[in-house]
């Protein structure tokens, strides 16, 4: 996503990490690095990012990411409900498509950390 949309302006993003099961190699430093990848890109200017999680461990890492992401986008939040995240992003009209894509992606690569 970073490379494909780096020149697009104000891209609101949803990272569905509900199916992320192995966080053994993820760290706060990794969250800081990931958040910094958006620095200076048009896609993060005036943008919002929502992260949807199911586990407490992923929630903590996602909160660390949002702390660092404050420097690259106007707001990032962590949700346990994908419906709440979709509404906050203002993408309610696309809810069915987002859910279908998310479920399809989860079926193709369950538990892989690089989904987020």
C-alpha positions in Angstrom: 0.0 0.0 0.0 2.7 2.5 0.9 4.4 2.3 -2.5 1.2 2.1 -4.6 -0.4 5.1 -3.0 2.5 7.3 -1.9 1.7 10.0 -4.5 -2.1 10.0 -3.9 -3.4 12.7 -1.6 -5.3 12.0 1.7 -5.8 8.3 1.6 -7.8 7.0 4.6 -6.6 3.5 5.5 -8.1 0.5 7.3 -5.7 -2.2 8.6 -7.7 -5.3 9.5 -5.5 -7.1 12.0 -8.3 -9.2 13.5 -6.8 -12.4 12.2 -3.3 -11.6 13.2 -2.2 -14.4 15.6 1.6 -14.4 15.8 3.1 -11.2 17.2 6.2 -12.9 18.5 8.5 -10.9 16.2 6.6 -7.6 16.4 8.0 -4.8 18.7 7.3 -1.2 19.6 10.4 -0.3 17.6 8.8 -2.0 14.6 5.6 -0.1 15.1 7.7 3.2 15.1 9.4 2.1 11.9 6.1 1.3 10.2 4.6 4.5 11.2 7.5 6.5 9.9 7.2 4.9 6.5 4.3 7.3 5.8 6.4 10.4 6.6 6.5 12.9 3.7 4.0 11.0 1.5 1.0 12.7 0.1 -1.2 9.7 1.0 -0.8 10.5 4.8 -1.4 14.3 4.6 -4.7 15.0 6.2 -5.5 11.3 6.3 -6.9 9.0 8.9 -5.9 5.4 9.7 -8.0 2.8 11.5 -6.6 -0.5 12.8 -9.0 -3.3 13.8 -7.8 -5.8 16.3 -9.1 -8.8 18.2 -6.4 -9.6 20.7 -4.9 -7.6 23.6 -1.4 -8.1 22.4 -2.1 -6.7 18.9 -4.1 -3.9 20.5 -1.1 -2.8 22.5 1.2 -2.8 19.4 -1.4 -1.0 17.4 -1.7 1.7 20.1 2.1 2.1 19.9 1.8 2.5 16.1 -0.8 5.2 16.5 1.4 7.2 18.9 4.1 7.3 16.3 1.7 7.9 13.4 0.6 11.2 14.9 3.6 12.8 13.2 2.5 11.6 9.7 -1.3 11.8 9.6 -4.1 13.8 11.3 -5.5 10.8 13.3 -5.0 7.1 13.8 -7.2 5.0 16.0 -7.5 1.4 17.2 -10.8 -0.4 17.1 -12.1 -3.9 18.1 -15.1 -3.5 15.8 -14.6 -3.3 12.1 -18.0 -1.6 11.8 -16.9 1.2 14.1 -13.7 1.7 12.2 -15.5 1.8 8.8 -17.9 4.4 10.2 -15.1 6.6 11.7 -13.3 6.6 8.3 -16.5 7.7 6.6 -16.7 4.6 4.5 -20.0 3.2 5.6 -21.3 3.1 2.0 -18.5 0.7 1.2 -19.0 -1.5 4.2 -20.0 -4.7 2.3 -17.1 -4.4 -0.1 -14.6 -3.8 2.7 -15.9 -6.7 4.7 -15.8 -9.1 1.7 -12.3 -8.1 0.8 -11.1 -8.4 4.4 -12.6 -11.8 4.8 -11.1 -13.0 1.4 -7.7 -11.7 2.4 -7.9 -13.4 5.8 -8.7 -16.7 4.1 -5.7 -16.5 1.8 -3.1 -15.8 4.4 -4.3 -16.5 8.0 -2.1 -15.3 10.8 0.6 -13.6 8.8 2.0 -10.5 10.4 2.7 -8.8 7.1 -1.1 -8.2 6.5 -0.9 -5.2 8.7 
